[in-house]
Amino acid sequence: MTGYECLTIERRDGVATVTLARPDARNALNAALIGEIRRSVEELAEDDGVRVVVLTGEGNRFCAGADIGYMRETARFSYEENREDARALAAMFAAVEGCPKPVVARIKGAAIGGGVGLVAAADVAVAEEETVFAFTEVRLGISPATIAPFVLRKIGPSQSRALFLTGERFDAARAREIGLVHEVVVGDDLDGAVRKKVAGLLAGGPGALAATKGLLRELEEAPVGEVREITARLIAELRTGEEGQEGLGAFLEKREPAWREES
C-alpha cells in the first residue's frame, strides 16, 4: 500500500491507523486527500491482516472541512464538474461507512463540515472534550448535501435540521448527547479511550463484525415484513458457520476463541 501523499497508514496488531496528514491546512479536505481516504479504506477492507481501522488527524485538528484552495477550485467548476466532484466526495464517505472492518474515529480540536461527515460515517467515535463541531455550509451559501445521508443516519432528522440550518458550532458534550460521538474524554485520556474501544472490537469475531455491519445497512432499507426473515437467515448462517461454531464452542468449553488468541 504505497503512493499516499496526504495521509499515513500505520499497522500494528491487527489495527490500521489512517492519519490525515495535512496539519498545516488543519487536515482540510482537498481532491487528493478525498481520493486517498477512499482508496486507503477500500484497500484496508481487503487486507486480511487488518481487523480494525482507526481514523484520525495529524496535529491538533481532526479535519477542518474543505480546504480553502479546493473551495476556490470548485467555485470555478462547471455544473457537471461539480456533480463529479460531489460524487467523489460521497464515494469517500460511503467507503468509510461501508468498510466491513469497524472504523473508529479519534477526534480532537475541530471537525467541521466534511470532517463531521467522516465522524458520522465511522462506527465508533471518541472525542477530546475541547473539540468543536459545526456544519457551516449554509453560511457559505451552499448546503451540507453530500454528508446529509450519513449524518441523518447517525443523529436523525431533528438534530440534523437544527444544526444544518443554523450552522452553529457545538461542543463534544452535545455531540455525544445527539449520538454523533460515543465517548468524550479529557485530552490526556484520548488515546487510552480509543485503545479501549479497539480492544472491545478485537474481542469480536471478524466475520461476525462484518456481518453485523452489513445487517444494519440492510435493515435500514428493508420493508418491515422482511426484517424477521433477514435476521433469522443471518443468525442461522453465523451459528452454523466456522467462526460461529468456534465462538460458541469456546464459550461452552470456557476458553478464548481463536480470533482473541491471535490479537
Helices and strands as residue ranges (DSSP letters): E 7-12, E 15-20, G 23-25, H 31-45, E 52-57, H 68-76, H 79-98, E 103-107, E 110-112, H 114-121, E 124-128, E 132-134, G 137-140, H 148-166, E 169-171, H 172-177, E 183-185, G 187-189, H 190-202, H 206-221, H 224-240, H 242-252, H 258-262
